[in-house]
Amino acid sequence: MATGFPKNAHRVDPYKNYKFRVVSAVDGKTVLGVSKVSALKRTTQVVTYRSGGDNSTDTKSPGRTTYDAVTMERGITHDLEFEKWANMVHPYAGDTAMDLVNYKKELILEVMNEKGHVALRYFLHKCWVSEFTAVPVLDASANAIAVESIKIEIEGWERDPDTKEPDEASPVPAAS
Protein backbone atom coordinates (compact mmCIF):
# COMPACT_ATOMS: atom_id res chain seq x y z
CA MET A 1 0.00 0.00 0.00
CA ALA A 2 1.35 3.46 -0.92
CA THR A 3 2.16 5.71 2.03
CA GLY A 4 3.09 8.95 0.26
CA PHE A 5 6.75 8.45 1.20
CA PRO A 6 8.52 6.62 -1.66
CA LYS A 7 12.00 6.72 -0.09
CA ASN A 8 10.83 5.98 3.47
CA ALA A 9 8.12 3.39 2.87
CA HIS A 10 8.16 2.50 6.59
CA ARG A 11 6.78 5.95 7.43
CA VAL A 12 3.01 6.06 7.89
CA ASP A 13 2.48 9.44 9.56
CA PRO A 14 2.73 12.85 7.86
CA TYR A 15 5.28 15.50 8.84
CA LYS A 16 4.71 17.37 12.10
CA ASN A 17 4.17 21.13 12.11
CA TYR A 18 6.59 22.01 14.92
CA LYS A 19 9.95 21.55 13.14
CA PHE A 20 10.64 24.38 10.73
CA ARG A 21 12.88 27.35 10.13
CA VAL A 22 12.83 30.57 8.16
CA VAL A 23 15.98 31.40 6.20
CA SER A 24 17.04 34.57 4.40
CA ALA A 25 17.55 33.71 0.73
CA VAL A 26 20.12 36.51 0.44
CA ASP A 27 22.66 35.48 3.08
CA GLY A 28 21.43 31.99 4.05
CA LYS A 29 21.09 32.95 7.73
CA THR A 30 18.30 31.46 9.81
CA VAL A 31 15.85 34.05 11.16
CA LEU A 32 16.35 33.63 14.90
CA GLY A 33 13.71 32.31 17.26
CA VAL A 34 10.66 32.05 14.99
CA SER A 35 8.21 29.87 16.90
CA LYS A 36 5.11 30.26 14.76
CA VAL A 37 4.41 30.85 11.06
CA SER A 38 0.89 31.20 9.67
CA ALA A 39 -0.27 29.15 6.70
CA LEU A 40 0.87 29.69 3.12
CA LYS A 41 -2.33 30.34 1.22
CA ARG A 42 -3.22 31.57 -2.22
CA THR A 43 -6.66 32.26 -3.63
CA THR A 44 -7.64 32.50 -7.27
CA GLN A 45 -10.79 34.44 -8.02
CA VAL A 46 -13.38 32.78 -10.20
CA VAL A 47 -14.54 34.62 -13.32
CA THR A 48 -18.04 33.46 -14.24
CA TYR A 49 -19.51 34.07 -17.68
CA ARG A 50 -22.25 32.74 -19.92
CA SER A 51 -22.19 31.88 -23.56
CA GLY A 52 -24.82 33.61 -25.68
CA GLY A 53 -26.45 30.36 -26.80
CA ASP A 54 -26.40 28.66 -23.38
CA ASN A 55 -27.71 31.07 -20.76
CA SER A 56 -28.84 28.38 -18.31
CA THR A 57 -25.35 27.40 -17.14
CA ASP A 58 -22.27 29.30 -16.08
CA THR A 59 -18.79 28.76 -17.41
CA LYS A 60 -15.97 29.41 -14.98
CA SER A 61 -12.36 30.35 -15.53
CA PRO A 62 -9.53 31.49 -13.26
CA GLY A 63 -9.08 35.17 -12.55
CA ARG A 64 -6.65 37.11 -10.38
CA THR A 65 -4.60 35.19 -7.81
CA THR A 66 -3.72 36.71 -4.44
CA TYR A 67 -1.34 35.45 -1.78
CA ASP A 68 -2.30 35.85 1.88
CA ALA A 69 0.09 37.59 4.21
CA VAL A 70 2.22 35.42 6.48
CA THR A 71 2.55 36.16 10.19
CA MET A 72 5.67 35.16 12.11
CA GLU A 73 6.02 35.17 15.88
CA ARG A 74 8.97 34.77 18.19
CA GLY A 75 9.81 35.36 21.81
CA ILE A 76 11.25 38.79 22.52
CA THR A 77 15.05 38.88 22.75
CA HIS A 78 17.72 41.49 22.08
CA ASP A 79 17.91 40.51 18.39
CA LEU A 80 16.64 43.55 16.46
CA GLU A 81 16.19 42.01 12.99
CA PHE A 82 12.35 42.03 13.00
CA GLU A 83 12.30 45.67 14.08
CA LYS A 84 15.02 46.73 11.60
CA TRP A 85 13.10 45.13 8.75
CA ALA A 86 9.81 46.71 9.85
CA ASN A 87 11.54 50.10 10.09
CA MET A 88 12.64 49.89 6.46
CA VAL A 89 9.00 50.27 5.45
CA HIS A 90 8.03 52.94 7.96
CA PRO A 91 10.67 54.35 10.28
CA TYR A 92 9.77 56.78 13.05
CA ALA A 93 11.72 59.46 11.14
CA GLY A 94 9.00 59.43 8.47
CA ASP A 95 8.67 58.79 4.75
CA THR A 96 11.99 60.34 3.78
CA ALA A 97 13.82 57.68 5.83
CA MET A 98 12.03 54.75 4.14
CA ASP A 99 14.42 52.27 2.51
CA LEU A 100 12.93 51.84 -0.97
CA VAL A 101 15.77 49.57 -2.09
CA ASN A 102 16.02 46.92 0.65
CA TYR A 103 12.57 46.64 2.24
CA LYS A 104 11.55 43.60 0.15
CA LYS A 105 13.29 40.31 0.93
CA GLU A 106 13.33 36.78 -0.40
CA LEU A 107 12.72 34.19 2.34
CA ILE A 108 12.79 30.41 2.47
CA LEU A 109 10.47 28.38 4.71
CA GLU A 110 11.88 24.93 5.47
CA VAL A 111 9.74 22.18 7.00
CA MET A 112 11.79 19.43 8.61
CA ASN A 113 11.16 15.87 9.69
CA GLU A 114 11.56 14.89 13.34
CA LYS A 115 15.26 14.15 12.85
CA GLY A 116 15.98 17.60 11.43
CA HIS A 117 16.28 16.82 7.72
CA VAL A 118 14.70 19.40 5.39
CA ALA A 119 11.63 17.68 3.96
CA LEU A 120 9.88 20.58 2.21
CA ARG A 121 11.16 23.98 1.12
CA TYR A 122 9.11 26.97 -0.03
CA PHE A 123 10.43 30.17 -1.58
CA LEU A 124 8.57 33.30 -0.43
CA HIS A 125 8.96 36.12 -2.95
CA LYS A 126 9.11 39.89 -2.51
CA CYS A 127 8.28 39.88 1.21
CA TRP A 128 7.82 43.09 3.19
CA VAL A 129 6.54 43.93 6.66
CA SER A 130 3.05 45.46 6.84
CA GLU A 131 2.54 45.04 10.62
CA PHE A 132 4.97 44.85 13.51
CA THR A 133 4.01 44.11 17.12
CA ALA A 134 6.99 45.04 19.28
CA VAL A 135 5.43 44.16 22.65
CA PRO A 136 2.33 42.03 23.25
CA VAL A 137 -0.35 42.77 25.80
CA LEU A 138 1.49 42.67 29.11
CA ASP A 139 -0.25 40.86 31.96
CA ALA A 140 1.43 40.40 35.34
CA SER A 141 -0.92 37.54 36.22
CA ALA A 142 -0.21 35.55 33.04
CA ASN A 143 2.20 32.66 32.73
CA ALA A 144 3.42 33.30 29.18
CA ILE A 145 6.33 34.33 26.99
CA ALA A 146 6.43 37.89 25.64
CA VAL A 147 6.07 37.53 21.86
CA GLU A 148 6.80 39.95 19.04
CA SER A 149 5.31 39.43 15.60
CA ILE A 150 5.52 40.63 12.05
CA LYS A 151 2.95 40.37 9.30
CA ILE A 152 4.67 39.85 5.98
CA GLU A 153 3.01 40.67 2.69
CA ILE A 154 4.21 38.36 -0.08
CA GLU A 155 3.83 38.61 -3.83
CA GLY A 156 4.03 34.87 -4.31
CA TRP A 157 5.42 31.59 -3.08
CA GLU A 158 6.46 28.35 -4.69
CA ARG A 159 7.54 24.94 -3.53
CA ASP A 160 11.14 24.01 -4.30
CA PRO A 161 10.90 21.00 -6.64
CA ASP A 162 14.59 20.20 -6.03
CA THR A 163 14.00 19.43 -2.34
CA LYS A 164 13.58 15.68 -2.34
CA GLU A 165 12.30 13.38 0.37
CA PRO A 166 15.15 12.93 2.87
CA ASP A 167 16.59 9.52 3.68
CA GLU A 168 15.50 9.11 7.30
CA ALA A 169 18.27 6.55 7.92
CA SER A 170 20.95 9.16 7.21
CA PRO A 171 22.76 10.95 10.08
CA VAL A 172 21.40 14.00 11.81
CA PRO A 173 22.37 17.07 9.77
CA ALA A 174 24.86 19.54 11.24
CA ALA A 175 23.35 22.65 12.82
CA SER A 176 23.54 25.70 10.59
LINFENUR-V841045 format. One line per field, one symbol per residue. phi: phi as a letter, one per 30 degrees, with the letter a starting at -180 (. if undefined). psi: psi as a letter, one per 40 degrees, with the letter a starting at -180 (. if undefined). burial: b if it has 9 or more other C-alpha atoms within 8 Angstrom, else e. Layout:
phi = ???
psi = ???
burial = ???
This chain:
phi = .dcjbddcdddccdddcccaacbdddciddddidcabdddbbbcdcccbbdecbddbccbbdcdcbcddccbbaddbcdcdededddddbdedjedcdcdccdcbcbbccccdddjddcbbbccchdbdcbbcdbddcbdcdcbddbcbbccdbclbbdddddceddddddddddc
psi = hheegddgedheiiiieehiihihedeeihhhehehhiihhihhihhhiiidegeeiihiiibhhihiihhhiiihaeheddddddeddgideadeehgededhihihhhhiideeihdihhhhifhihdihhdhahhheeigiihhiiihhhieiiiiheehihiheeiihiih.
burial = eeeebeeebeeeeeeeeebbbbbbbeeeebbeebeebeeeeeebeeeeebeeeeeeebeeeeeeebbbebbbbbbeeeeeebbebbbbbbbeeeeebbeeeebebbbbbbbbbeebbbbbbbbbbbbbbbebeebeeeeeeeeeebbbbbbbbbbbbeebeebeeeeeeeeeeeee
